[in-house]
Amino acid sequence: MTKHSHKRSSFLIVCIAALGMFAGLAGSANAQCGTSPRQRSTIVNAADASKIASAMRQQMPETKIATDDQTLVGLWDVKYMIDGQLYDEVFDQFHSDGNEVAIDIVPPVTGNVCLGIWQKTVARSFKVKHPFWVFDLETNTTLIGRGLIQLQIKLDRTNKNFTGSFTITFRDLNDQPIPGLQDAAGQISGEKIEM
């Protein structure tokens, strides 16, 4: 075996091992949005995450976009609060076609990318419907139900901030409450991320 073919063989073995490791991680993924009790325990310090998001926004130069229409279209940093405590934080992308994509603060292997829909209700007011799957908390491999995040949003006159309320419900496959998972409700606030 030549020196070059030995290096290629070693590189191939490392690549196969890495793929195997990532495949193993994917098998334990928990594809659910909103933070379950188990997921919330993995958030070591929500204040640190909030500082990182704030620093990212400050590094981006601000661009003025002229618009007469108040809209959610764009990328937002959204905080979910319950009794003054951070429950969750997401980067939320609202598209002009009424679709929404959110990236949750929990680790990616727990299923932190979620999809939803949004609609304008009256001037500067919007509603969001955001379904997700719920898997068992022991192995994260067995589908046990569905969850639903619903938002009521009021956009401010600058089109750069919003406030509102949220509810999160967890239901089994027979539309009954899931033991061990409590529904949640609280307040939200969003800050638009601009170029």
N, C-alpha and C positions, 0 to 999 in steps of 0.2 A: 504494500500500500504506500502510495506517495504521500509526501508531507501535506500537499494540498487536498487530496481526497480524505486524509485523516481529519483535517480541519473541517471539511464539509460534513463528514459523518458526525463529528462532535457537535457542530452547529445544528444539524438535523435532529439529533437526540435532544438537545436543549429546547428546540422549538416544539417537538412532540411533547416533552414533559410540561412545557408552559401551557400548551393547548389542553392537555389533560387536567392541569390544575384549574384553568378557567372553566372547563366543562364541569368539573366538580363543584365549583362555586355556583354556576348557573343552576345546577340541580337543586340547590338549597334556597333558591330565590323565593321571596314572599311577594307576590304581585298584588299588592294592595296599596291604595292611596290613603292619605290621612295617616296619622301616626297611631298605630295600635299600642296597647300598653307595653308590649315587648319592644317595639321600635322606639318608643319614647325613651326607654331605658338606655338605648344606644347613643342618645344625644348627650354627649358629655357636658357640654357647656353651650347652651343656646345663645348666650350673650356673645361668645366668641364668634359663632356663625354669623350673627347679626353684624358684628364689627367688620367681618370679612366682606359681607354684601355691601355695607356702607362704603368701605374703602374702594370696592370695585366701581361703585357709582361715581365716586369722587375722581377716579382716574379717567373717566370718560368725559371728553369735552361736551358741553351742552350745545345742542343744535335747535334752533327755533324752526318749527314747522307751522306754516300758516294754515289754519282750518277754521271754518265757521261751525262745523258739526262737532258736537261733543261725542266722543267715541272711546271705547275701550281698546281699540286696535293698537297693538304694540306690546312691548315687554314690560312686565311689572314685577316688583319685589313685594310680595304679599305676606303679611303677618297675621296669624290666627291667634287670638288671645282669649283666655277664659279666666275670669276674675283677676285680671291684671297680669296673668302669667302667660308666657309664650307657650302655646300648644303646638304650633307648627309654623313653618315658613316655607314658601315656594317661590320659584321664578315662574311666572304665569304669562304665557303668550296667547293673546287674543287675536284671532285672524278675522279679516273683513267678511269672510263667508259664514261667520257664526260658530266656527270651531275654536276650541281652546286646548292648549297643551300645557301641562304643569309639570315642573320638576321639583320634587319634594326634597326636604332637607335630610331625610333619612338615607342611609347608605344604599348605593345602587343595587346591591345584591338582594335587597328587600323589596325591590319593585318600586322605584321612586318616580317613574314617568307615567303620567295619567292623562286621560283624554276627557273632554267635556264639550258642552255646547253653551252658547250665551245668546241673549236676546235683549234688545232695548225695550223697556216697558213704557216709560214716559220720559220727558226731557231729563237728561243726565242720570237716569235710573235704569238699572240693568238687573237681570236675573241670570244665574249660572246653574246648570245642572251637570253634575260630574259623577257618573257611576263608576264603580270599581269592584273587582272581585275580592272575596275574603277567603283566605286559606287558614287551615288549622294552625294554632300557635305552637304546637309541639314539634311538627316536622316541616311545616310550611309547604307541604306537597299535596294535601287533600283539599279540594274545593269544598267549602262549607256554606258559602252564601255570597251575598252581594252587599255592597255599601253604597251610600249615596251622599255626596256633599252638595248642598244647595246654598247659594250665596244670594243675598240681596245687596246691591251695590249702588251707592250714590256718588257720582263723580263731581269733584269741585269745579268751579268756574275756570280754573287755570288749565284743566285737562291733564294735570300732572299728579293728582292725588285722589284717592277715593276712600270712603269709609263704608261700613255696612255691617251686616250680620251673617253668620253661617250656622248651619246645622249639619251634623254628620250622623247618619243612621246605619246600623249594622243589622242585617236580616239574614236568616238561614234560607235554604232553598225552598222552604215552605212559607216564606214571608213572615217568620216569627222572630222575636228578639234572640240574639245569640248569647248564651250564658258566657260570662267572662268578658264580654265586650260591651261597654257602656256607650250609649249615644252621647253626643256632645253638642253644645251650642255655645256661641260666644260672639265676639266682635272681630271684624277684620279691618285692616287698613292696607292700602296699596300705594306705592310710590313708583311712578313711571321711570323706567330706565331709558335714557336718551343717549344719542350719539354725541 
